[in-house]
Amino acid sequence: MRVVRVARRERERGAVLVIVCVTMVAFIGATAFAVDLGSAWESQRRLHTATDAAALAVANEYAANNDVPCTTVADSFVDANDTDAEVTACEPHENGGSGYVTVSAERPVDFHFAGVFGIDSTDVSSSTTAAYGSPLAVTGLRPIAVCVYFPPVAEWLNEPDGPTGPSEPIEIPFTKEDLGCENTPGNWEWLDIDAGGGGANELAYDLRNGSDESVTIPGVIAPKTGRVSSVDDDLQYLVPLFNLKEGTGNNSLYHAVGVVTVKLLAFNVGGSQDDDSFTFILTPKTIEGTCCSEGALDTGTKVVNICAVDDDFDVSRCQP
């Protein structure tokens, strides 16, 4: 009987040892897979960063110039962020001054532990789409509305193709003569962008700092009744362009149809309205904002946003 009990214990110990060995193998295998999957996840994240950077860079190029070597630009930015990655596609979708571009890339990931199970490596991929076009919503607007029909401004806008570069210095008088927008009291006007009423102090603040409120383009903006006697010159401003005025006095609204980046060269404000004027250089530029506006004027001022990543692609989010 003693011999039988000893033999039984030995069999039980052997069974436990087998279970322990099998469990250890499974545990080591799971750990190996976890380490390799972590490496794959880190590689995937790095690749996402690379395609994000590349798509934004290519979209910025298209915002400024439609004649862009798509793959060349994408290759440069993907390689700068992930030297093991390779661009598999760079697909632009142009629509005049707006559009979107998709950059796709992939990279190999070598497994260090999963090879014992016959899995030596895998490929990870990433795809990012960035849209570019006229701003749909912006902050930081300066409270100076400029008439789109003032002849030098209209000429620079070069509709329907859009501006081709910076303008010559353009002096825009406030004169009430018919030199531009039809029913407005001048070719430019002070605006109440924050809709806060106020007067000269708030106007001066918005001139220095830009409006804190987000403005939708196209949209309507009320005029400001206050006036200022000085403006900081030699600065780059973002100002709205309007095509007509609706109503009169405190009930009037200016129809903003676009925004334009301007460099303020000179000004004469605070005296007689008939003598007031601004001198601007209008400049195409990419700015921060929300893309993209379907009805806005192409002023050369564009925004670029990521609109889709990998399988989360809805073309309607990438079109104005």
Phi and psi in degrees as GROMACS dihedral restraints (atoms count N, CA, C in turn):
[ dihedral_restraints ]
;  ai    aj    ak    al  type     phi  dphi    fc
    3     4     5     6     1   -64.2    20    10
    4     5     6     7     1   -39.7    20    10
    6     7     8     9     1   -64.8    20    10
    7     8     9    10     1   -39.0    20    10
    9    10    11    12     1   -63.8    20    10
   10    11    12    13     1   -43.9    20    10
   12    13    14    15     1   -64.7    20    10
   13    14    15    16     1   -40.2    20    10
   15    16    17    18     1   -63.0    20    10
   16    17    18    19     1   -43.9    20    10
   18    19    20    21     1   -62.9    20    10
   19    20    21    22     1   -38.7    20    10
   21    22    23    24     1   -65.0    20    10
   22    23    24    25     1   -42.4    20    10
   24    25    26    27     1   -61.9    20    10
   25    26    27    28     1   -39.7    20    10
   27    28    29    30     1   -62.9    20    10
   28    29    30    31     1   -41.2    20    10
   30    31    32    33     1   -64.4    20    10
   31    32    33    34     1   -40.0    20    10
   33    34    35    36     1   -64.6    20    10
   34    35    36    37     1   -42.7    20    10
   36    37    38    39     1   -62.7    20    10
   37    38    39    40     1   -39.1    20    10
   39    40    41    42     1   -63.9    20    10
   40    41    42    43     1   -41.3    20    10
   42    43    44    45     1   -64.0    20    10
   43    44    45    46     1   -42.7    20    10
   45    46    47    48     1   -62.2    20    10
   46    47    48    49     1   -40.8    20    10
   48    49    50    51     1   -63.3    20    10
   49    50    51    52     1   -41.3    20    10
   51    52    53    54     1   -61.5    20    10
   52    53    54    55     1   -45.0    20    10
   54    55    56    57     1   -61.7    20    10
   55    56    57    58     1   -43.1    20    10
   57    58    59    60     1   -62.4    20    10
   58    59    60    61     1   -43.0    20    10
   60    61    62    63     1   -63.5    20    10
   61    62    63    64     1   -45.2    20    10
   63    64    65    66     1   -63.0    20    10
   64    65    66    67     1   -42.7    20    10
   66    67    68    69     1   -63.5    20    10
   67    68    69    70     1   -41.3    20    10
   69    70    71    72     1   -63.5    20    10
   70    71    72    73     1   -42.2    20    10
   72    73    74    75     1   -61.0    20    10
   73    74    75    76     1   -46.4    20    10
   75    76    77    78     1   -62.2    20    10
   76    77    78    79     1   -42.1    20    10
   78    79    80    81     1   -64.3    20    10
   79    80    81    82     1   -46.0    20    10
   81    82    83    84     1   -63.5    20    10
   82    83    84    85     1   -40.4    20    10
   84    85    86    87     1   -62.9    20    10
   85    86    87    88     1   -43.8    20    10
   87    88    89    90     1   -64.0    20    10
   88    89    90    91     1   -40.0    20    10
   90    91    92    93     1   -63.9    20    10
   91    92    93    94     1   -41.4    20    10
   93    94    95    96     1   -61.3    20    10
   94    95    96    97     1   -46.6    20    10
   96    97    98    99     1   -62.2    20    10
   97    98    99   100     1   -39.8    20    10
   99   100   101   102     1   -62.8    20    10
  100   101   102   103     1   -42.5    20    10
  102   103   104   105     1   -64.4    20    10
  103   104   105   106     1   -45.9    20    10
  105   106   107   108     1   -69.4    20    10
  106   107   108   109     1   -37.2    20    10
  108   109   110   111     1   -66.8    20    10
  109   110   111   112     1   -35.8    20    10
  111   112   113   114     1   -62.4    20    10
  112   113   114   115     1   -39.6    20    10
  114   115   116   117     1   -64.8    20    10
  115   116   117   118     1   -40.4    20    10
  117   118   119   120     1   -65.6    20    10
  118   119   120   121     1   -40.2    20    10
  120   121   122   123     1   -64.0    20    10
  121   122   123   124     1   -42.9    20    10
  123   124   125   126     1   -63.6    20    10
  124   125   126   127     1   -40.0    20    10
  126   127   128   129     1   -65.3    20    10
  127   128   129   130     1   -40.4    20    10
  129   130   131   132     1   -61.8    20    10
  130   131   132   133     1   -43.2    20    10
  132   133   134   135     1   -63.8    20    10
  133   134   135   136     1   -41.8    20    10
  135   136   137   138     1   -63.1    20    10
  136   137   138   139     1   -38.7    20    10
  138   139   140   141     1   -68.2    20    10
  139   140   141   142     1   -37.9    20    10
  141   142   143   144     1   -58.5    20    10
  142   143   144   145     1   -44.9    20    10
  144   145   146   147     1   -59.7    20    10
  145   146   147   148     1   -40.1    20    10
  147   148   149   150     1   -66.2    20    10
  148   149   150   151     1   -45.6    20    10
  150   151   152   153     1   -71.9    20    10
  151   152   153   154     1   -31.3    20    10
  153   154   155   156     1   -60.4    20    10
  154   155   156   157     1   -50.2    20    10
  156   157   158   159     1   -61.6    20    10
  157   158   159   160     1   -41.6    20    10
  159   160   161   162     1   -67.6    20    10
  160   161   162   163     1   -44.4    20    10
  162   163   164   165     1   -63.6    20    10
  163   164   165   166     1   -41.8    20    10
  165   166   167   168     1   -64.6    20    10
  166   167   168   169     1   -40.8    20    10
  168   169   170   171     1   -65.1    20    10
  169   170   171   172     1   -45.2    20    10
  171   172   173   174     1   -65.6    20    10
  172   173   174   175     1   -41.7    20    10
  174   175   176   177     1   -62.9    20    10
  175   176   177   178     1   -38.0    20    10
  177   178   179   180     1   -61.0    20    10
  178   179   180   181     1   -40.6    20    10
  180   181   182   183     1   -65.0    20    10
  181   182   183   184     1   -42.9    20    10
  183   184   185   186     1   -68.1    20    10
  184   185   186   187     1   -32.0    20    10
  186   187   188   189     1   -62.1    20    10
  187   188   189   190     1   -32.3    20    10
  189   190   191   192     1   -94.0    20    10
  190   191   192   193     1   -27.4    20    10
  192   193   194   195     1  -161.3    20    10
  193   194   195   196     1   118.3    20    10
  195   196   197   198     1   -71.3    20    10
  196   197   198   199     1   -16.8    20    10
  198   199   200   201     1   -89.6    20    10
  199   200   201   202     1    80.5    20    10
  201   202   203   204     1  -120.9    20    10
  202   203   204   205     1   131.8    20    10
  204   205   206   207     1   -75.4    20    10
  205   206   207   208     1    89.5    20    10
  207   208   209   210     1   -53.9    20    10
  208   209   210   211     1   -54.7    20    10
  210   211   212   213     1   -66.8    20    10
  211   212   213   214     1   -35.9    20    10
  213   214   215   216     1   -61.9    20    10
  214   215   216   217     1   -46.4    20    10
  216   217   218   219     1   -65.5    20    10
  217   218   219   220     1   -44.0    20    10
  219   220   221   222     1   -62.1    20    10
  220   221   222   223     1   -44.1    20    10
  222   223   224   225     1   -55.9    20    10
  223   224   225   226     1   -44.4    20    10
  225   226   227   228     1   -61.8    20    10
  226   227   228   229     1   -43.9    20    10
  228   229   230   231     1   -79.1    20    10
  229   230   231   232     1   -34.0    20    10
  231   232   233   234     1   -65.4    20    10
  232   233   234   235     1   -45.1    20    10
  234   235   236   237     1   -63.8    20    10
  235   236   237   238     1   -36.0    20    10
  237   238   239   240     1   -65.9    20    10
  238   239   240   241     1   -26.2    20    10
  240   241   242   243     1  -101.9    20    10
  241   242   243   244     1   -20.5    20    10
  243   244   245   246     1  -158.0    20    10
  244   245   246   247     1    99.6    20    10
  246   247   248   249     1   -68.5    20    10
  247   248   249   250     1   -17.5    20    10
  249   250   251   252     1   -89.1    20    10
  250   251   252   253     1    -4.6    20    10
  252   253   254   255     1   -90.5    20    10
  253   254   255   256     1   156.1    20    10
  255   256   257   258     1  -134.6    20    10
  256   257   258   259     1   132.0    20    10
  258   259   260   261     1   -70.8    20    10
  259   260   261   262     1   127.2    20    10
  261   262   263   264     1  -101.9    20    10
  262   263   264   265     1   -19.9    20    10
  264   265   266   267     1  -162.8    20    10
  265   266   267   268     1   144.6    20    10
  267   268   269   270     1  -137.3    20    10
  268   269   270   271     1   106.6    20    10
  270   271   272   273     1  -119.1    20    10
  271   272   273   274     1   106.6    20    10
  273   274   275   276     1   -87.5    20    10
  274   275   276   277     1   147.1    20    10
  276   277   278   279     1  -129.6    20    10
  277   278   279   280     1    97.1    20    10
  279   280   281   282     1   -94.3    20    10
  280   281   282   283     1   147.2    20    10
  282   283   284   285     1  -147.7    20    10
  283   284   285   286     1    76.4    20    10
  285   286   287   288     1    68.4    20    10
  286   287   288   289     1  -123.7    20    10
  288   289   290   291     1   -87.6    20    10
  289   290   291   292     1     8.7    20    10
  291   292   293   294     1  -136.3    20    10
  292   293   294   295     1   174.1    20    10
  294   295   296   297     1   157.5    20    10
  295   296   297   298     1  -164.7    20    10
  297   298   299   300     1  -150.1    20    10
  298   299   300   301     1   159.9    20    10
  300   301   302   303     1  -138.0    20    10
  301   302   303   304     1   137.9    20    10
  303   304   305   306     1  -114.0    20    10
  304   305   306   307     1   126.1    20    10
  306   307   308   309     1  -113.2    20    10
  307   308   309   310     1   125.5    20    10
  309   310   311   312     1  -119.3    20    10
  310   311   312   313     1   145.0    20    10
  312   313   314   315     1  -151.1    20    10
  313   314   315   316     1   162.4    20    10
  315   316   317   318     1  -144.5    20    10
  316   317   318   319     1   162.8    20    10
  318   319   320   321     1  -150.5    20    10
  319   320   321   322     1   148.5    20    10
  321   322   323   324     1   -80.6    20    10
  322   323   324   325     1   151.2    20    10
  324   325   326   327     1  -127.5    20    10
  325   326   327   328     1   116.8    20    10
  327   328   329   330     1   -83.8    20    10
  328   329   330   331     1   134.1    20    10
  330   331   332   333     1   -93.5    20    10
  331   332   333   334     1   137.7    20    10
  333   334   335   336     1   -96.4    20    10
  334   335   336   337     1   -28.0    20    10
  336   337   338   339     1  -115.2    20    10
  337   338   339   340     1   -33.2    20    10
  339   340   341   342     1   -69.9    20    10
  340   341   342   343     1    -7.9    20    10
  342   343   344   345     1   -60.4    20    10
  343   344   345   346     1   -27.7    20    10
  345   346   347   348     1   -66.0    20    10
  346   347   348   349     1   -17.9    20    10
  348   349   350   351     1  -103.2    20    10
  349   350   351   352     1    11.8    20    10
  351   352   353   354     1    85.5    20    10
  352   353   354   355     1    13.0    20    10
  354   355   356   357     1  -115.3    20    10
  355   356   357   358     1   101.0    20    10
  357   358   359   360     1   -90.2    20    10
  358   359   360   361     1   -30.9    20    10
  360   361   362   363     1  -163.3    20    10
  361   362   363   364     1   171.1    20    10
  363   364   365   366     1  -149.7    20    10
  364   365   366   367     1   169.9    20    10
  366   367   368   369     1  -113.2    20    10
  367   368   369   370     1   139.5    20    10
  369   370   371   372     1  -115.1    20    10
  370   371   372   373     1   151.4    20    10
  372   373   374   375     1  -135.3    20    10
  373   374   375   376     1   161.6    20    10
  375   376   377   378     1  -151.4    20    10
  376   377   378   379     1   147.7    20    10
  378   379   380   381     1  -141.1    20    10
  379   380   381   382     1   129.0    20    10
  381   382   383   384     1  -128.8    20    10
  382   383   384   385     1   135.2    20    10
  384   385   386   387     1  -115.8    20    10
  385   386   387   388     1   130.0    20    10
  387   388   389   390     1  -121.4    20    10
  388   389   390   391     1   134.8    20    10
  390   391   392   393     1  -100.5    20    10
  391   392   393   394     1   150.8    20    10
  393   394   395   396     1  -138.1    20    10
  394   395   396   397     1   149.0    20    10
  396   397   398   399     1   165.5    20    10
  397   398   399   400     1  -170.6    20    10
  399   400   401   402     1   -67.4    20    10
  400   401   402   403     1   143.8    20    10
  402   403   404   405     1   -62.7    20    10
  403   404   405   406     1   137.7    20    10
  405   406   407   408     1   -89.7    20    10
  406   407   408   409     1   -36.0    20    10
  408   409   410   411     1  -149.2    20    10
  409   410   411   412     1   137.3    20    10
  411   412   413   414     1  -141.4    20    10
  412   413   414   415     1   153.5    20    10
  414   415   416   417     1  -114.2    20    10
  415   416   417   418     1   170.7    20    10
  417   418   419   420     1    84.1    20    10
  418   419   420   421     1    11.2    20    10
  420   421   422   423     1   -65.3    20    10
  421   422   423   424     1   141.1    20    10
  423   424   425   426     1   -88.5    20    10
  424   425   426   427     1   147.2    20    10
  426   427   428   429     1   -83.3    20    10
  427   428   429   430     1    48.5    20    10
  429   430   431   432     1  -123.9    20    10
  430   431   432   433     1   111.1    20    10
  432   433   434   435     1   -91.7    20    10
  433   434   435   436     1   133.0    20    10
  435   436   437   438     1  -115.4    20    10
  436   437   438   439     1   137.0    20    10
  438   439   440   441     1   -74.7    20    10
  439   440   441   442     1   128.6    20    10
  441   442   443   444     1   -70.0    20    10
  442   443   444   445     1   -20.8    20    10
  444   445   446   447     1   -92.0    20    10
  445   446   447   448     1    -2.7    20    10
  447   448   449   450     1   -59.2    20    10
  448   449   450   451     1   124.5    20    10
  450   451   452   453     1   -48.2    20    10
  451   452   453   454     1   -49.6    20    10
  453   454   455   456     1   -64.6    20    10
  454   455   456   457     1   -32.7    20    10
  456   457   458   459     1   -68.0    20    10
  457   458   459   460     1   -46.6    20    10
  459   460   461   462     1   -61.3    20    10
  460   461   462   463     1   -37.8    20    10
  462   463   464   465     1   -66.2    20    10
  463   464   465   466     1   -42.0    20    10
  465   466   467   468     1   -66.5    20    10
  466   467   468   469     1   -35.3    20    10
  468   469   470   471     1   -62.1    20    10
  469   470   471   472     1   -28.6    20    10
  471   472   473   474     1    53.7    20    10
  472   473   474   475     1    48.1    20    10
  474   475   476   477     1   -66.4    20    10
  475   476   477   478     1   147.5    20    10
  477   478   479   480     1   -92.4    20    10
  478   479   480   481     1     5.9    20    10
  480   481   482   483     1   -85.7    20    10
  481   482   483   484     1   -21.1    20    10
  483   484   485   486     1    92.0    20    10
  484   485   486   487     1   165.9    20    10
  486   487   488   489     1   -63.0    20    10
  487   488   489   490     1   151.4    20    10
  489   490   491   492     1  -108.5    20    10
  490   491   492   493     1    -4.1    20    10
  492   493   494   495     1   170.8    20    10
  493   494   495   496     1  -175.5    20    10
  495   496   497   498     1   -62.1    20    10
  496   497   498   499     1   150.5    20    10
  498   499   500   501     1   -83.3    20    10
  499   500   501   502     1   167.2    20    10
  501   502   503   504     1   -71.2    20    10
  502   503   504   505     1   162.3    20    10
  504   505   506   507     1   -55.3    20    10
  505   506   507   508     1   129.6    20    10
  507   508   509   510     1  -118.4    20    10
  508   509   510   511     1   116.7    20    10
  510   511   512   513     1   -89.4    20    10
  511   512   513   514     1   124.5    20    10
  513   514   515   516     1  -114.7    20    10
  514   515   516   517     1   105.3    20    10
  516   517   518   519     1   -78.9    20    10
  517   518   519   520     1   160.9    20    10
  519   520   521   522     1   -86.7    20    10
  520   521   522   523     1    -2.8    20    10
  522   523   524   525     1   -41.1    20    10
  523   524   525   526     1   145.0    20    10
  525   526   527   528     1   -86.5    20    10
  526   527   528   529     1     2.0    20    10
  528   529   530   531     1   -68.0    20    10
  529   530   531   532     1   161.3    20    10
  531   532   533   534     1   -80.7    20    10
  532   533   534   535     1    79.5    20    10
  534   535   536   537     1  -111.6    20    10
  535   536   537   538     1     7.4    20    10
  537   538   539   540     1  -175.1    20    10
  538   539   540   541     1  -113.1    20    10
  540   541   542   543     1   -64.9    20    10
  541   542   543   544     1   137.4    20    10
  543   544   545   546     1   -62.4    20    10
  544   545   546   547     1   -62.8    20    10
  546   547   548   549     1  -106.2    20    10
  547   548   549   550     1    28.1    20    10
  549   550   551   552     1  -100.0    20    10
  550   551   552   553     1   156.0    20    10
  552   553   554   555     1   -83.1    20    10
  553   554   555   556     1    16.2    20    10
  555   556   557   558     1   172.7    20    10
  556   557   558   559     1   175.4    20    10
  558   559   560   561     1   -90.9    20    10
  559   560   561   562     1    -5.3    20    10
  561   562   563   564     1  -148.3    20    10
  562   563   564   565     1   163.8    20    10
  564   565   566   567     1  -154.1    20    10
  565   566   567   568     1   148.8    20    10
  567   568   569   570     1   -73.1    20    10
  568   569   570   571     1   141.5    20    10
  570   571   572   573     1  -121.0    20    10
  571   572   573   574     1   150.0    20    10
  573   574   575   576     1  -100.5    20    10
  574   575   576   577     1    73.9    20    10
  576   577   578   579     1   -64.7    20    10
  577   578   579   580     1   -37.9    20    10
  579   580   581   582     1   -80.6    20    10
  580   581   582   583     1    -2.7    20    10
  582   583   584   585     1    53.1    20    10
  583   584   585   586     1    36.4    20    10
  585   586   587   588     1  -104.3    20    10
  586   587   588   589     1     8.0    20    10
  588   589   590   591     1    69.3    20    10
  589   590   591   592     1  -113.1    20    10
  591   592   593   594     1    63.5    20    10
  592   593   594   595     1  -157.0    20    10
  594   595   596   597     1  -157.8    20    10
  595   596   597   598     1  -134.3    20    10
  597   598   599   600     1   -62.5    20    10
  598   599   600   601     1   -38.9    20    10
  600   601   602   603     1   -64.3    20    10
  601   602   603   604     1   -45.5    20    10
  603   604   605   606     1   -67.7    20    10
  604   605   606   607     1   -36.8    20    10
  606   607   608   609     1   -62.6    20    10
  607   608   609   610     1   -43.7    20    10
  609   610   611   612     1   -64.5    20    10
  610   611   612   613     1   -38.1    20    10
  612   613   614   615     1   -62.3    20    10
  613   614   615   616     1   -47.3    20    10
  615   616   617   618     1   -65.5    20    10
  616   617   618   619     1   -32.1    20    10
  618   619   620   621     1   -66.4    20    10
  619   620   621   622     1   -41.3    20    10
  621   622   623   624     1   -72.9    20    10
  622   623   624   625     1   -41.4    20    10
  624   625   626   627     1  -111.9    20    10
  625   626   627   628     1   -16.8    20    10
  627   628   629   630     1    83.5    20    10
  628   629   630   631     1   153.3    20    10
  630   631   632   633     1   -70.0    20    10
  631   632   633   634     1   142.4    20    10
  633   634   635   636     1   -80.4    20    10
  634   635   636   637     1   -20.5    20    10
  636   637   638   639     1   -81.1    20    10
  637   638   639   640     1   144.9    20    10
  639   640   641   642     1   -81.5    20    10
  640   641   642   643     1   133.7    20    10
  642   643   644   645     1  -115.2    20    10
  643   644   645   646     1   130.9    20    10
  645   646   647   648     1   -90.3    20    10
  646   647   648   649     1   137.1    20    10
  648   649   650   651     1  -121.6    20    10
  649   650   651   652     1   128.6    20    10
  651   652   653   654     1   -65.7    20    10
  652   653   654   655     1   156.3    20    10
  654   655   656   657     1  -167.9    20    10
  655   656   657   658     1  -178.7    20    10
  657   658   659   660     1  -120.9    20    10
  658   659   660   661     1   142.7    20    10
  660   661   662   663     1  -135.5    20    10
  661   662   663   664     1   137.6    20    10
  663   664   665   666     1   -81.6    20    10
  664   665   666   667     1   153.1    20    10
  666   667   668   669     1   -78.1    20    10
  667   668   669   670     1   160.9    20    10
  669   670   671   672     1  -103.8    20    10
  670   671   672   673     1   133.2    20    10
  672   673   674   675     1   -81.7    20    10
  673   674   675   676     1   -21.7    20    10
  675   676   677   678     1   -75.3    20    10
  676   677   678   679     1   170.2    20    10
  678   679   680   681     1  -137.3    20    10
  679   680   681   682     1   159.9    20    10
  681   682   683   684     1  -124.9    20    10
  682   683   684   685     1   158.3    20    10
  684   685   686   687     1  -105.0    20    10
  685   686   687   688     1    -7.8    20    10
  687   688   689   690     1  -152.5    20    10
  688   689   690   691     1   156.1    20    10
  690   691   692   693     1  -140.3    20    10
  691   692   693   694     1   142.9    20    10
  693   694   695   696     1   -68.4    20    10
  694   695   696   697     1   126.1    20    10
  696   697   698   699     1   -98.4    20    10
  697   698   699   700     1   176.6    20    10
  699   700   701   702     1    57.0    20    10
  700   701   702   703     1    36.1    20    10
  702   703   704   705     1  -120.9    20    10
  703   704   705   706     1   157.2    20    10
  705   706   707   708     1   -92.5    20    10
  706   707   708   709     1   125.5    20    10
  708   709   710   711     1  -116.8    20    10
  709   710   711   712     1   156.7    20    10
  711   712   713   714     1  -113.1    20    10
  712   713   714   715     1   116.3    20    10
  714   715   716   717     1  -127.1    20    10
  715   716   717   718     1   151.3    20    10
  717   718   719   720     1   -82.9    20    10
  718   719   720   721     1   151.2    20    10
  720   721   722   723     1  -106.9    20    10
  721   722   723   724     1   137.4    20    10
  723   724   725   726     1  -121.1    20    10
  724   725   726   727     1   155.1    20    10
  726   727   728   729     1  -112.5    20    10
  727   728   729   730     1   -18.5    20    10
  729   730   731   732     1  -163.9    20    10
  730   731   732   733     1   164.2    20    10
  732   733   734   735     1  -116.0    20    10
  733   734   735   736     1   141.0    20    10
  735   736   737   738     1  -119.0    20    10
  736   737   738   739     1   130.0    20    10
  738   739   740   741     1    83.0    20    10
  739   740   741   742     1  -176.6    20    10
  741   742   743   744     1  -135.0    20    10
  742   743   744   745     1   158.1    20    10
  744   745   746   747     1    57.3    20    10
  745   746   747   748     1  -138.6    20    10
  747   748   749   750     1   -68.3    20    10
  748   749   750   751     1   -13.1    20    10
  750   751   752   753     1   -98.6    20    10
  751   752   753   754     1     7.6    20    10
  753   754   755   756     1   -81.9    20    10
  754   755   756   757     1   156.2    20    10
  756   757   758   759     1  -138.4    20    10
  757   758   759   760     1   141.9    20    10
  759   760   761   762     1  -103.6    20    10
  760   761   762   763     1   131.0    20    10
  762   763   764   765     1   -85.8    20    10
  763   764   765   766     1   103.3    20    10
  765   766   767   768     1   -82.2    20    10
  766   767   768   769     1   121.7    20    10
  768   769   770   771     1  -111.9    20    10
  769   770   771   772     1     1.0    20    10
  771   772   773   774     1   179.1    20    10
  772   773   774   775     1   170.7    20    10
  774   775   776   777     1  -126.2    20    10
  775   776   777   778     1   149.8    20    10
  777   778   779   780     1  -138.2    20    10
  778   779   780   781     1   143.4    20    10
  780   781   782   783     1   -87.8    20    10
  781   782   783   784     1   127.6    20    10
  783   784   785   786     1  -128.8    20    10
  784   785   786   787     1   148.3    20    10
  786   787   788   789     1  -105.0    20    10
  787   788   789   790     1   120.8    20    10
  789   790   791   792     1   -83.4    20    10
  790   791   792   793     1   117.9    20    10
  792   793   794   795     1   -96.6    20    10
  793   794   795   796     1   -40.1    20    10
  795   796   797   798     1  -156.0    20    10
  796   797   798   799     1   161.2    20    10
  798   799   800   801     1  -156.8    20    10
  799   800   801   802     1   156.9    20    10
  801   802   803   804     1  -141.6    20    10
  802   803   804   805     1    98.9    20    10
  804   805   806   807     1  -132.5    20    10
  805   806   807   808     1   158.3    20    10
  807   808   809   810     1    96.5    20    10
  808   809   810   811     1   -10.7    20    10
  810   811   812   813     1   -99.3    20    10
  811   812   813   814     1  -137.2    20    10
  813   814   815   816     1   -70.5    20    10
  814   815   816   817     1   135.3    20    10
  816   817   818   819     1   -57.2    20    10
  817   818   819   820     1   -34.9    20    10
  819   820   821   822     1   -65.4    20    10
  820   821   822   823     1   -18.4    20    10
  822   823   824   825     1  -102.0    20    10
  823   824   825   826     1    -8.2    20    10
  825   826   827   828     1   -69.5    20    10
  826   827   828   829     1   143.4    20    10
  828   829   830   831     1  -162.3    20    10
  829   830   831   832     1   158.5    20    10
  831   832   833   834     1  -123.7    20    10
  832   833   834   835     1   147.1    20    10
  834   835   836   837     1  -119.8    20    10
  835   836   837   838     1   118.0    20    10
  837   838   839   840     1  -119.5    20    10
  838   839   840   841     1   154.6    20    10
  840   841   842   843     1  -109.8    20    10
  841   842   843   844     1   122.4    20    10
  843   844   845   846     1   -88.9    20    10
  844   845   846   847     1   132.5    20    10
  846   847   848   849     1  -134.5    20    10
  847   848   849   850     1   127.0    20    10
  849   850   851   852     1   -62.6    20    10
  850   851   852   853     1   140.0    20    10
  852   853   854   855     1  -161.5    20    10
  853   854   855   856     1   151.0    20    10
  855   856   857   858     1   -95.1    20    10
  856   857   858   859     1   129.1    20    10
  858   859   860   861     1  -125.5    20    10
  859   860   861   862     1   172.1    20    10
  861   862   863   864     1   -82.3    20    10
  862   863   864   865     1   141.6    20    10
  864   865   866   867     1   168.2    20    10
  865   866   867   868     1  -172.3    20    10
  867   868   869   870     1  -102.5    20    10
  868   869   870   871     1   129.8    20    10
  870   871   872   873     1  -100.3    20    10
  871   872   873   874     1   146.0    20    10
  873   874   875   876     1  -139.6    20    10
  874   875   876   877     1   154.4    20    10
  876   877   878   879     1   -95.8    20    10
  877   878   879   880     1   130.1    20    10
  879   880   881   882     1   -77.2    20    10
  880   881   882   883     1   -34.9    20    10
  882   883   884   885     1  -102.3    20    10
  883   884   885   886     1     2.4    20    10
  885   886   887   888     1   -77.3    20    10
  886   887   888   889     1   153.7    20    10
  888   889   890   891     1   -72.7    20    10
  889   890   891   892     1   144.4    20    10
  891   892   893   894     1   -81.8    20    10
  892   893   894   895     1   103.8    20    10
  894   895   896   897     1  -105.6    20    10
  895   896   897   898     1     4.7    20    10
  897   898   899   900     1    84.3    20    10
  898   899   900   901     1   -11.0    20    10
  900   901   902   903     1   -91.6    20    10
  901   902   903   904     1   114.5    20    10
  903   904   905   906     1  -123.9    20    10
  904   905   906   907     1   159.6    20    10
  906   907   908   909     1  -122.0    20    10
  907   908   909   910     1   155.1    20    10
  909   910   911   912     1  -131.2    20    10
  910   911   912   913     1   127.5    20    10
  912   913   914   915     1  -135.9    20    10
  913   914   915   916     1   146.3    20    10
  915   916   917   918     1   -71.9    20    10
  916   917   918   919     1   128.9    20    10
  918   919   920   921     1  -118.4    20    10
  919   920   921   922     1   -14.0    20    10
  921   922   923   924     1  -157.8    20    10
  922   923   924   925     1   146.5    20    10
  924   925   926   927     1  -135.0    20    10
  925   926   927   928     1   127.4    20    10
  927   928   929   930     1    50.6    20    10
  928   929   930   931     1  -126.6    20    10
  930   931   932   933     1   -76.0    20    10
  931   932   933   934     1   -11.9    20    10
  933   934   935   936     1   -82.1    20    10
  934   935   936   937     1    61.8    20    10
  936   937   938   939     1  -112.9    20    10
  937   938   939   940     1   115.4    20    10
  939   940   941   942     1  -125.0    20    10
  940   941   942   943     1   105.9    20    10
  942   943   944   945     1   -58.7    20    10
  943   944   945   946     1   -26.7    20    10
  945   946   947   948     1   -65.2    20    10
  946   947   948   949     1   -25.2    20    10
  948   949   950   951     1   -79.7    20    10
  949   950   951   952     1   -11.6    20    10
  951   952   953   954     1  -107.6    20    10
  952   953   954   955     1     6.0    20    10
  954   955   956   957     1  -121.0    20    10
  955   956   957   958     1   145.2    20    10
